[in-house]
Amino acid sequence: MEPPTLADVLDAQRLLAAHLPPTPTWNYPALDATAGATVFVKHENAQPTGAFKVRGGITLLSRLDPVVRRRGVVGYSTGNHAQSLAYAAHLFGVPCTIVMPEHPNPAKADAVRRLGAELVEHGATFDDAAPHAQALADERGMWLVSAANDPDIIAGVATAYAELFAQQPHLDAVVVPVGSGSGAAAACLVAAALAPGCEVIAVQAADSPAAYESWRDGELLRRPNRTAVEGLATGSGFALPQQVMRERLTDFVLVDDDQIAAAQWCLMRDAHTLSEGAGAAALAAVLADPDRFAGRRVAVVCTGGNASEAEIRRSAGLGEAAVAPALALSRRS
Ligand SMILES: *Cc1c(COP(=O)(O)O)cnc(C)c1O
């Protein structure tokens, strides 16, 4: 399997122009003051599904062979890849079955059902849902869509970075949250072609470090998967994104769930932006290492806004007592 080329990304951009408007990239002085850097927020939370993954889903399904389209697709996901597939399947009239780990974020589960996909809950984590999805696909003669090991998905996701570098051509760094790595790999590919001076920095949750350790050690590893942050909760490295990240990623860092919650609150307070945890992880990485980013122009990708009601209430209710230590902790380290 080969990663997509810039030509593939530009093809995907032409295709997506018919379905999704570009998302904005905004700078907020209040957020700059908090971060001590010039921060640009790429608003993928403004997608119709509330997350960037819909770029990959539409690109992939638009290119499916007609026989596969008729039989349908199966996906497994903690929620946003699911919504992306369900949205694209609805758009193109493709039957769609989604396997989510049990007790999913209700907002994401309801969204998938409302888009007309069949939802099956199975297993405790993303990694338990995967073999069940494979079994269902085999049984029903449907096609199993990988979350990331697919050049069309990465090409579609990469359109976000083609937009970003057109919107902000003089970035010093872009920080991308990682679960499977499709987003970070996409950022690497596009930066190499359009913004070679821009660092690409990946961030994963410290409680689910499989992608980070796979990148660091140069082999696909399985690791405990305990973060509460959906989207970052993967237990193993994915081959295609890892291959790209190994060649091109500037750095990969970890943040803990409390730092992510504090960053989620900062996005609400300073940028009037509701993010889910994964959507705030890039900002958390910037806040965690102020010396590295001081005075620089850095883009953080707000990858998604699909926080559950419980998460929104928790985040909005975080007092200074919860937020200040997470920020102070990061300022010291
Ligand atoms: C899936 C997801 C991520 C991680 O993206 P990958 O391409 O799987 O690394 C980050 N944030 C959100 C909101 C997501 O849904």
PDBQT file of the ligand as one rigid body, heavy atoms in Angstrom, charges set to zero:
ROOT
HETATM    1  C1  LIG A 401     -10.133  10.250  14.860  1.00  0.00    +0.000 C 
HETATM    2  C2  LIG A 401      -9.889  11.497  15.596  1.00  0.00    +0.000 A 
HETATM    3  C3  LIG A 401      -8.593  11.920  15.909  1.00  0.00    +0.000 A 
HETATM    4  C4  LIG A 401      -7.376  11.107  15.556  1.00  0.00    +0.000 C 
HETATM    5  O1  LIG A 401      -7.210  11.048  14.172  1.00  0.00    +0.000 OA
HETATM    6  P1  LIG A 401      -6.421   9.856  13.476  1.00  0.00    +0.000 P 
HETATM    7  O2  LIG A 401      -6.424  10.234  12.059  1.00  0.00    +0.000 OA
HETATM    8  O3  LIG A 401      -7.162   8.595  13.760  1.00  0.00    +0.000 OA
HETATM    9  O4  LIG A 401      -5.054   9.839  14.088  1.00  0.00    +0.000 OA
HETATM   10  C5  LIG A 401      -8.431  13.131  16.540  1.00  0.00    +0.000 A 
HETATM   11  N1  LIG A 401      -9.487  13.890  16.880  1.00  0.00    +0.000 NA
HETATM   12  C6  LIG A 401     -10.753  13.522  16.615  1.00  0.00    +0.000 A 
HETATM   13  C7  LIG A 401     -11.868  14.417  17.031  1.00  0.00    +0.000 C 
HETATM   14  C8  LIG A 401     -11.003  12.317  15.964  1.00  0.00    +0.000 A 
HETATM   15  O5  LIG A 401     -12.256  11.946  15.692  1.00  0.00    +0.000 OA
ENDROOT
TORSDOF 0
